C-alpha cells in the first residue's frame, strides 16, 4: 500500500470525526473526490429526476471526470485536513 493510499484511508476515517458538519457543497466535494479517488470516473446511469441528493452526488462526481485517482486522493486528503483545522 502506498503512502498516498494510507493517507487517503486515514482521511476517510478522519472525516467521520470532523469538529463540525461541513456545508452541503463541501460534503458534495468530499463525496465526489472520494468516489473519484477510489473508483475513478463516474459510471452507471444518472439517478432519476426526483432523487435530488443522488443527482447532486452524481453531478459532483461527474465534474471530476478525467481527474487521476491519485490527484483526487490528494485533493480529498488536503480538504479533510483543512476541515479538521
Helices and strands as residue ranges (DSSP letters): H 3-14, G 15-17, H 24-39, H 52-62, H 69-84
